[in-house]
Amino acid sequence: MPPAPAPQPAVGEAAGPRLLPDDALQSCTVVANNTMNRERGLHGVNSYTRELGFDPLDHLSARSASPSWLDLCSGEGRALRAAAARLPASAVLTGVDLVGPLDPAPRPPGVELVTASVTDWEAARTYDLITCVHGLHYLGDQLRMLTRAASWLAPDGLLAAHFDPDSVRRPDGSPASRPVLAALRAAGFAYDPRHHRLTLRGPRAVRLPFRYVGADPAAGPNYTGQPAVASYYTPLTS
């Protein structure tokens, strides 16, 4: 099926690259990434602990007798599987991935691995920890994903996601990184530029002053050295 027509610039917006809506974006090879988080485990050199800068088990173990973790763009869910063996049986561990797990190994109790687009999937509960390890690089409307995830946090929950400010642009292709980061910080997010990590503590309703107009899957490599998506936004005026 051919991709849906790209959104047209609004009056006054300069024409840029051909932008795709999210439903068409998901069929692109850059987005349907079957290597994302396939081998990444919980601990070690190639691990969530290293990428996030903290041990998810420490955060979860300190929260409640029934800790919960949502991992967006989870790949094989190896980190979730490893965590299940060290958390109470009542723990809820959910992974969502566009490609889904390719490993047929049985899932431990408490682990749910969902094959779905994270842009369409809706959480049915709140979580003590929400992670997106290098997953935003392959989404179109990254800001909407962040605002939705912020509302899924449990009290004192933590959201941690890798974010590349250079991937957000205006319709004419110029950088939108400064106003986007300023808006995220105003909404309560913290950003670590050295490690390209956004964090947010505690649930909240986040409204960001931008309108998504589409994404470019041919933007080329980002700071990871891997091909990524550029997301285009028009600033909203009050």
C-alpha positions in Angstrom: 0.0 0.0 0.0 1.5 3.4 -0.9 2.2 5.8 1.9 -0.5 8.4 2.8 0.0 11.8 1.3 2.3 14.1 3.3 0.7 16.9 5.3 0.8 20.2 3.4 2.4 23.3 5.0 -0.1 25.7 6.5 -0.3 29.2 5.0 2.9 31.1 5.8 5.0 27.9 6.4 7.9 27.2 4.1 8.0 24.0 2.2 10.5 21.5 3.5 11.3 17.8 2.9 8.5 15.4 2.2 6.9 14.6 5.6 5.0 11.5 6.4 2.2 11.1 8.9 2.7 8.5 11.7 0.6 5.8 10.1 2.8 5.9 6.9 6.0 6.3 8.9 5.6 3.0 10.6 6.1 1.1 7.4 9.5 2.6 6.8 12.5 0.4 7.5 14.1 3.0 9.7 11.1 2.9 12.0 10.3 -0.8 11.9 13.7 -1.4 13.5 14.1 -5.1 14.2 17.4 -4.6 16.0 16.2 -2.1 18.6 16.9 -3.4 22.1 17.1 -7.0 20.9 20.2 -7.9 22.8 20.1 -5.2 25.6 19.8 -6.7 29.0 19.2 -5.3 32.5 22.9 -5.2 33.6 26.3 -5.3 32.0 28.0 -3.5 29.2 25.0 -3.4 26.8 22.3 -2.8 29.3 19.5 -0.6 30.5 21.4 0.2 33.7 24.2 1.7 31.6 22.0 3.5 29.1 19.7 5.0 31.7 22.4 5.8 34.3 20.6 4.0 37.1 19.6 0.5 37.9 15.8 0.0 37.3 15.7 -2.6 40.0 16.8 -0.1 42.6 14.1 2.3 41.6 11.4 -0.4 41.5 12.4 -2.1 44.7 12.1 1.1 46.7 8.6 2.0 45.4 6.1 -0.7 46.5 5.4 -4.3 47.1 3.9 -4.5 43.6 6.3 -2.5 41.5 5.4 -1.7 37.8 7.6 -1.0 34.8 6.5 0.1 31.3 9.2 -0.2 28.7 8.4 1.5 25.4 10.2 0.2 22.3 11.2 -2.8 24.3 12.5 -5.2 21.6 12.9 -8.7 23.0 12.1 -7.5 26.5 15.2 -9.0 27.9 15.5 -6.4 30.6 12.0 -7.0 31.7 12.5 -10.7 31.8 15.6 -10.3 33.9 13.8 -7.9 36.3 10.9 -10.3 36.7 13.3 -12.9 38.3 14.3 -10.4 41.0 11.1 -8.6 41.8 8.0 -9.8 43.7 5.6 -12.1 41.9 3.1 -9.3 42.0 5.3 -7.0 39.9 3.8 -5.8 36.6 6.3 -5.5 33.7 5.0 -4.3 30.3 6.9 -4.0 27.1 5.5 -2.4 23.9 7.3 -2.7 20.6 6.3 -2.2 16.9 8.1 -5.3 15.8 7.5 -7.3 19.0 9.5 -10.1 20.5 11.0 -12.5 18.1 12.3 -14.9 20.8 9.8 -17.6 21.4 11.0 -18.3 24.9 8.2 -18.4 27.5 7.6 -15.2 29.3 8.0 -15.1 33.1 4.9 -14.4 35.2 4.1 -10.8 35.3 5.8 -9.9 32.0 3.5 -8.8 29.2 5.1 -8.1 25.8 2.8 -6.2 23.5 3.3 -6.0 19.7 1.9 -2.5 18.8 2.8 0.9 17.8 3.7 3.0 20.9 2.0 6.0 19.2 -1.3 4.2 19.2 -1.1 2.0 22.3 -2.8 3.2 25.5 -1.8 2.3 29.0 -4.6 0.8 31.1 -2.8 1.6 34.4 -0.1 3.7 35.9 3.5 2.7 36.3 6.3 3.3 38.8 8.9 3.4 36.0 8.5 4.2 32.3 11.5 3.9 30.0 12.1 4.5 26.4 15.7 3.5 25.6 16.7 5.1 22.3 13.1 4.6 21.1 12.1 8.2 20.5 14.6 8.4 17.7 12.2 6.3 15.6 8.9 8.0 16.4 7.2 10.8 14.5 5.4 12.8 17.1 7.9 12.5 19.9 6.4 15.3 22.0 3.0 13.6 22.0 4.6 10.4 23.2 6.3 12.2 26.1 3.1 14.0 27.1 1.1 10.7 27.1 3.8 8.9 29.1 3.8 11.7 31.7 0.2 11.0 32.4 0.9 7.2 32.9 3.2 7.7 35.9 2.3 6.6 39.3 2.8 9.0 42.2 6.5 9.4 42.6 7.0 7.5 39.4 9.9 8.1 37.0 10.0 8.6 33.3 13.4 8.2 31.6 13.9 8.5 27.8 16.6 9.3 25.4 15.9 12.4 23.3 17.8 14.1 20.6 17.0 17.8 20.4 18.5 18.1 17.0 15.7 15.8 15.7 13.0 18.4 16.3 12.6 21.0 13.5 10.4 23.7 12.2 8.5 23.1 8.9 11.2 25.1 7.0 13.9 22.7 8.4 15.4 25.1 10.9 16.2 23.8 14.4 13.4 23.8 17.0 15.6 22.4 19.8 15.8 25.5 21.9 12.1 26.2 22.2 11.2 22.5 22.6 13.7 22.0 25.4 12.5 25.2 27.1 8.9 24.0 26.9 9.9 20.6 28.3 11.8 22.1 31.2 8.9 24.4 31.9 6.6 21.3 32.1 8.9 19.7 34.7 11.2 17.6 32.6 15.0 17.6 33.2 17.4 17.1 30.3 21.0 15.7 30.6 22.7 16.9 27.3 25.8 14.7 27.9 23.8 11.5 27.8 20.8 12.8 25.8 18.3 11.8 28.6 15.0 13.3 29.6 13.6 12.5 33.0 10.4 13.4 34.7 9.2 12.6 38.2 5.6 12.3 39.1 2.4 12.2 36.9 1.1 15.4 35.3 -0.9 16.7 32.4 1.6 18.2 30.0 0.6 20.6 27.2 3.4 21.7 24.9 3.0 24.7 22.6 3.7 22.9 19.3 1.7 21.4 16.5 3.1 18.2 14.9 3.2 18.4 11.0 4.9 15.2 10.1 8.3 13.4 10.1 11.2 12.7 7.8 12.5 9.1 7.9 15.3 10.1 5.5 16.9 12.6 8.0 20.0 10.4 8.3 22.1 9.3 11.4 21.7 11.1 14.7 24.1 11.2 17.6 24.0 7.4 18.0 25.4 7.0 14.4 22.3 5.2 13.3 19.6 6.4 10.9 16.8 8.2 12.7 13.7 10.2 12.2 13.3 14.0 12.2 10.1 15.4 13.7 8.6 18.7 12.5 6.6 21.1 14.6 5.0 24.5 14.2 5.1 26.6 17.3 1.6 27.6 18.6 0.9 31.2 19.4 -1.2 32.1 22.3 
